Every structure is written in C-alpha cells, then in structure tokens.
Amino acid sequence: MDGLKNLKNSFKELKWYEIIMIIIMVFIAGIAVYNAFVNPASTSNPLWLTIVNFISAICGIICIFFCAKANVSNFIFGLVNTIVYAIYLLYYKIYGTFCLEVLFYLPMNIASWINWARHRDKKIPEKTLAKQLTMKQRILSIGLVAITTFVTYEILVSVGGTVAFLDALTVAIGLVATVLELYRYAEQYVWWIITDIIAVIMYIVHFDTVYLTKKSIYLIMAIIGLRNWVKLNKERNKTNE
C-alpha cells in the first residue's frame, strides 16, 4: 500500500510543463504507431519496432521526470524502458549502448532502486536523500570517462559498430553517471546533460522523430534535475550522507 501511495504522490508532483512534455511525447509516438499501421512504407522501422519505441518513449520520460525529483518510483518505469530500448539498439547495431543497457543499466537499475529505498527522506518517503561529490571525486570521474571512452572506441571499431566515437563516449559517460546515480550523487546530472546532447546529435544523424523528441526531453529534464538535486542536497541532506 505504501508503494502505491508513493507512486500516486509522485504523479501528483509533476509540474504543468512536465505534463505538457508527456502529452507531446505520447502524441508524436502515437502518430508514429498510427502511420506504421496505415502506411508501413512511411517509416523505416518495422511495425513491431514502432510499438516498442512507443513503450520506451512513455516509460522513459516518466522515469526521468521522477528521477529528476529524486523520486524512488522512477525505477519502475526505468526498468521497462531499459528492456525495450535495448531491443531498438540491437536492431540498429548500436552495440556499445546496447551492451551498456543490458549488462550495466539493467542490474544497476535494480541495485539503485534498493539503495535509494534504504535512504529515503523521512519526511518525504517517496524521495531519496541527495548527495554531492568532493572536488577530488569530480576529477576522478572525469579521468574514468576519458579512459573508458578510449577503450570502448577501440573495441567498437574492431567489431564494426556504427557512430563508434559517439557510441563509445555515451557508454563511458553512462557507466560513470549510473554509478553516481546508484550512490545518490547530484553530479550524475552533469554527465547526463552531456550524454543527452550526444544522443540528440546521434538521432539527428540517424533521424528518428520519436527518439529525437525523447532525448530532447531528456536533455531538458537533466538540466532541471541538476538544479533540483543540488537544492535537495542543501535543504534536505546537509550532512551529505
């Protein structure tokens, strides 16, 4: 019962502009599904993949809206989004990000869900307590992204992956940002902003209306998320524990 109550409170907390973005996402993804049924030749995606995109689009944006508010309920939708998005990536042979989703995001989603639930805000139980990195930890995270990008790029080039450098950079940032998310650090959003910019570029190059809209919304919410988490850390978790 507490879980359902927290989920209900999570939806109540959505801002008007977030609701508008959800409506836009449903509309665009819905048109793509409709066109795929009526005129299959109008899209490069098969019908089944268009439906997968629709599910991913809706679950994905709800997940990032909740996550931006440090809301534990985000992992319900994140889990579904990870699975269906991985199907899309595999179809288009974006191997690096596919492996990131299946081998890392999926188990880390579950681990983060457990850890966030263990560190709930006592006065606002649907939220977790936000933390911030020290300067030394920030420098370390930059070094890890640089090294991981280089190693991943060499692997992707060897297996013939598409958009290898952007894919490798997305993988590297995703690894570091997800670990920061697991441990409830606000700086995860600095990295999510960068990776969302990369994702927008990728879906402009490999044009896909649904995913371009989705990743654009992700970028907006990553900026809002950074502001929210820094504020939550200062107001709700002054001990940074």
QUIRAFEN-V443063 format. One line per field, one symbol per residue. phi: phi as a letter, one per 30 degrees, with the letter a starting at -180 (. if undefined). burial: # if it has 16 or more other ideal C-beta (glycine too) atoms within 10 Angstrom, else .. Layout:
phi: ???
burial: ???
//
This chain:
phi: .dddddddddddddddddddddddddddddddddddddbeddbdddeddddeddddddddddedddddcicddddddddddddddddddddchcdddddddddbedddedddedddddbdddcbddccddbbddddddddddddddddddddddddddciddhedddddddddddddddddecicddedddddddddddddddddcdbeddddedddededddddeddddddddccbddhc
burial: .....##..#..#....#..##..#..##..##..#......#.#...#########################################..#.#########.###.##..##.##..###..#.########.......#...#..##..##..#....#.##.#################.#############.###.##....#.#############.###.##..##..##....
//
